[in-house]
Amino acid sequence: MARGETGLLFRIFIAVFLALKSLTLAGWAESTAPKQTLLARTAQSAPERVEIGIYPISIYDLDTSRNTYFIDFYLWVKWTGDIDPLETLRFVNMVNEWDSLKELVSAKHTTLPDGTKYHFLRIEGRFVHSFDFQHYPFDRQTLKIIIEDEEHSTDELVYSIDMANSKLDKQLRIAGWDIKQFSTEVDERHYDSNFGVKGLHATYSVAAVSVEIVRPASLFYWKLMTPLTIVLLAALSSLLLPTLQLDARAALV
């Protein structure tokens, strides 16, 4: 075979090899494209995670007749997504939210070195609590702050709590009560309604902070039992008087 013919066959072989290789790479790219698209969709569909921290500094004015109490606390919110959780965050059990004090430490959120968005504010307001006196005077009450996003369901936004830094201030005292426990929890609230919108996902993320308080035992022994004992002793002492002194007996009782 001539040298020219050998060179021509070699070039044809190289061209066929490159064509087959390009077809193979195109087919592989096409087969993996749906997987990459699926992964991208999965990443986009993940709900935005919002971390909340609460630091109560004062609890006062427990009104058992109106089932309310006042609380003053610091609140911080951290998030990384496009949704601004402060715009739709609400306190489920707050009374007269328009009359509450919301003091923003900064007008805009700040961005931390790791890219997390951070907002810090102070809130003071009246909250609802149904006081249960079934075990009075040894009753226990659990004061709660319940936070819920009023617009974004759990497929868009979920809460978490900064448990390491959420705590009660060391100087916090409640007149007439002993503080037993401080706890936090994250849950979901499902509404048995679509609120008139077909296909609406009516499940929302909820973050709650609880302060458990009890009445001190001294309240029962000194403020209730002592006056009752004095009255009973005064009434029984009338029996020591002579039977003829009926007026004195009646007056002493």
C-alpha positions as CSV (number, residue, x, y, z in Angstrom):
1,M,0.0,0.0,0.0
2,A,1.3,3.4,-0.9
3,R,2.3,5.9,1.8
4,G,-0.4,8.4,0.6
5,E,-3.1,5.8,1.0
6,T,-1.9,4.8,4.5
7,G,-2.0,8.5,5.6
8,L,-5.6,8.9,4.2
9,L,-6.8,5.8,6.0
10,F,-5.2,7.0,9.3
11,R,-7.0,10.4,8.9
12,I,-10.3,8.7,8.2
13,F,-9.8,6.5,11.4
14,I,-9.1,9.6,13.5
15,A,-12.2,11.4,12.2
16,V,-14.5,8.4,12.9
17,F,-13.0,8.0,16.4
18,L,-13.6,11.7,17.3
19,A,-17.1,11.6,15.9
20,L,-18.0,8.6,18.0
21,K,-16.4,10.2,21.1
22,S,-18.5,13.4,20.6
23,L,-21.7,11.4,20.3
24,T,-20.9,9.5,23.4
25,L,-20.2,12.7,25.5
26,A,-23.4,14.3,24.2
27,G,-25.4,11.3,25.2
28,W,-23.9,11.2,28.7
29,A,-24.5,14.9,29.2
30,E,-28.1,14.5,28.0
31,S,-28.6,11.6,30.4
32,T,-27.2,13.5,33.4
33,A,-29.1,16.8,32.7
34,P,-32.4,15.6,34.2
35,K,-30.5,14.5,37.4
36,Q,-28.8,17.9,37.7
37,T,-32.1,19.7,37.1
38,L,-33.8,17.5,39.7
39,L,-31.1,18.3,42.2
40,A,-31.4,22.0,41.5
41,R,-35.2,21.9,42.0
42,T,-34.8,20.0,45.2
43,A,-32.4,22.6,46.5
44,Q,-34.8,25.4,45.5
45,S,-37.8,23.7,47.1
46,A,-36.1,23.4,50.5
47,P,-37.7,25.8,53.0
48,E,-35.9,28.8,54.4
49,R,-34.6,28.2,57.9
50,V,-35.0,31.1,60.3
51,E,-33.2,31.0,63.7
52,I,-34.9,32.8,66.6
53,G,-33.5,33.7,70.0
54,I,-35.3,35.2,73.0
55,Y,-33.9,36.7,76.2
56,P,-36.7,37.8,78.7
57,I,-35.6,40.5,81.1
58,S,-38.9,41.3,82.9
59,I,-42.3,39.7,83.6
60,Y,-44.8,41.7,85.6
61,D,-48.5,42.7,86.0
62,L,-49.9,39.2,86.0
63,D,-53.7,40.0,85.8
64,T,-55.6,36.8,86.7
65,S,-59.0,38.5,86.1
66,R,-58.1,39.3,82.5
67,N,-55.8,36.3,81.9
68,T,-52.9,38.5,80.7
69,Y,-49.4,39.4,81.7
70,F,-46.7,41.8,80.6
71,I,-43.2,40.7,79.4
72,D,-40.2,42.7,78.2
73,F,-37.7,40.7,76.2
74,Y,-34.9,40.9,73.5
75,L,-35.5,39.1,70.2
76,W,-33.0,38.3,67.5
77,V,-33.6,36.7,64.1
78,K,-31.0,35.1,61.8
79,W,-31.6,33.9,58.2
80,T,-29.8,33.4,54.9
81,G,-32.6,33.2,52.3
82,D,-34.4,35.8,50.3
83,I,-37.5,35.9,52.5
84,D,-37.4,38.6,55.2
85,P,-39.0,36.8,58.2
86,L,-39.5,40.1,60.2
87,E,-42.1,41.3,57.7
88,T,-44.4,38.3,58.3
89,L,-43.5,37.3,61.9
90,R,-46.3,37.7,64.4
91,F,-46.9,36.9,68.1
92,V,-50.0,34.6,68.2
93,N,-50.9,35.3,71.9
94,M,-50.0,39.1,72.0
95,V,-52.8,41.4,73.1
96,N,-53.2,44.8,71.4
97,E,-50.1,44.4,69.2
98,W,-50.6,48.0,68.0
99,D,-50.0,49.1,71.6
100,S,-46.8,47.1,72.2
101,L,-43.3,48.5,72.2
102,K,-41.1,47.3,69.4
103,E,-37.7,49.0,69.6
104,L,-35.4,48.2,66.7
105,V,-31.8,48.3,67.7
106,S,-30.9,49.0,64.1
107,A,-33.1,50.2,61.2
108,K,-31.8,47.5,58.9
109,H,-30.6,44.0,59.3
110,T,-26.8,43.5,59.4
111,T,-24.9,40.8,57.6
112,L,-22.5,38.7,59.7
113,P,-19.1,37.5,58.4
114,D,-20.5,34.1,57.4
115,G,-23.2,35.8,55.2
116,T,-26.0,35.3,57.7
117,K,-28.5,38.1,58.0
118,Y,-29.1,39.3,61.5
119,H,-31.7,41.6,63.2
120,F,-31.9,42.5,66.9
121,L,-34.8,44.2,68.6
122,R,-36.5,44.7,72.0
123,I,-40.2,44.0,72.5
124,E,-42.5,44.8,75.4
125,G,-46.2,43.9,75.4
126,R,-49.2,42.2,77.0
127,F,-49.7,38.5,76.3
128,V,-52.6,36.1,76.9
129,H,-52.4,33.2,79.4
130,S,-55.4,31.2,80.6
131,F,-54.6,30.9,84.4
132,D,-55.7,27.6,85.8
133,F,-56.5,27.6,89.5
134,Q,-57.6,24.0,89.8
135,H,-54.7,23.3,92.3
136,Y,-54.7,26.7,94.0
137,P,-52.8,27.7,96.1
138,F,-50.2,25.2,94.8
139,D,-51.0,25.9,91.2
140,R,-48.4,26.0,88.4
141,Q,-48.7,28.4,85.4
142,T,-46.8,28.3,82.1
143,L,-46.3,31.7,80.5
144,K,-45.7,31.4,76.8
145,I,-44.5,33.5,73.9
146,I,-45.8,31.9,70.6
147,I,-44.3,33.1,67.3
148,E,-45.7,32.1,63.9
149,D,-45.1,33.3,60.3
150,E,-48.5,34.6,59.1
151,E,-47.8,34.2,55.4
152,H,-45.2,31.4,54.6
153,S,-46.2,27.8,55.2
154,T,-43.7,25.1,56.2
155,D,-42.8,24.3,52.6
156,E,-41.4,27.9,52.4
157,L,-40.1,28.8,55.9
158,V,-39.4,26.8,59.1
159,Y,-38.2,28.1,62.5
160,S,-35.4,26.9,64.7
161,I,-34.4,28.3,68.2
162,D,-31.0,29.5,69.3
163,M,-31.1,27.2,72.4
164,A,-27.6,28.1,73.5
165,N,-28.3,31.8,74.0
166,S,-32.1,31.8,74.7
167,K,-32.4,32.1,78.5
168,L,-33.9,34.1,81.3
169,D,-32.1,37.1,82.6
170,K,-30.5,36.4,86.0
171,Q,-32.1,39.4,87.6
172,L,-35.6,38.5,86.5
173,R,-38.1,38.2,89.4
174,I,-41.9,37.8,89.5
175,A,-43.6,39.2,92.6
176,G,-45.5,36.4,94.4
177,W,-44.2,33.6,92.2
178,D,-41.1,31.3,92.0
179,I,-39.6,30.6,88.5
180,K,-39.1,26.9,88.1
181,Q,-38.2,26.3,84.4
182,F,-37.4,28.0,81.1
183,S,-37.9,26.0,77.9
184,T,-38.1,26.4,74.2
185,E,-39.7,24.4,71.4
186,V,-40.4,24.3,67.7
187,D,-43.6,22.8,66.4
188,E,-46.1,23.1,63.4
189,R,-49.6,24.5,63.5
190,H,-52.1,23.0,61.1
191,Y,-55.3,24.9,60.3
192,D,-58.3,22.9,59.3
193,S,-59.1,25.3,56.5
194,N,-57.6,26.5,53.3
195,F,-58.9,30.1,54.0
196,G,-60.8,30.1,50.7
197,V,-57.7,29.3,48.5
198,K,-57.8,25.9,46.8
199,G,-54.7,23.9,47.3
200,L,-53.3,26.2,50.1
201,H,-50.9,24.5,52.4
202,A,-52.3,25.5,55.8
203,T,-49.4,24.3,58.0
204,Y,-47.1,26.9,59.5
205,S,-44.0,26.7,61.6
206,V,-44.3,27.8,65.3
207,A,-41.6,28.7,67.8
208,A,-42.5,28.9,71.5
209,V,-40.8,30.0,74.7
210,S,-42.2,28.9,78.0
211,V,-41.6,30.2,81.6
212,E,-43.0,27.9,84.2
213,I,-43.9,29.6,87.6
214,V,-45.3,28.3,90.9
215,R,-46.6,29.9,94.0
216,P,-44.1,29.7,96.9
217,A,-45.2,27.5,99.8
218,S,-44.7,30.4,102.2
219,L,-47.7,32.1,100.6
220,F,-50.0,29.3,101.8
221,Y,-48.5,28.9,105.3
222,W,-48.0,32.5,106.3
223,K,-50.6,34.5,104.3
224,L,-53.4,32.0,104.4
225,M,-53.0,29.6,107.3
226,T,-51.7,32.1,109.9
227,P,-54.8,34.5,109.7
228,L,-57.1,31.5,109.6
229,T,-55.4,30.0,112.7
230,I,-55.7,33.3,114.6
231,V,-59.4,33.5,113.8
232,L,-60.0,29.9,114.9
233,L,-58.1,30.4,118.2
234,A,-60.1,33.6,119.0
235,A,-63.4,31.8,118.3
236,L,-62.4,28.8,120.5
237,S,-61.3,31.1,123.3
238,S,-64.9,32.1,123.8
239,L,-65.5,28.7,125.3
240,L,-63.2,29.6,128.2
241,L,-65.5,32.3,129.4
242,P,-68.2,31.6,132.0
243,T,-71.5,30.4,130.6
244,L,-73.3,33.3,132.2
245,Q,-71.3,35.8,130.1
246,L,-73.2,35.1,126.8
247,D,-72.8,38.6,125.5
248,A,-69.0,38.5,125.9
249,R,-68.9,35.1,124.2
250,A,-70.9,36.3,121.3
251,A,-68.9,39.5,121.0
252,L,-65.6,37.6,121.0
253,V,-66.7,35.3,118.3
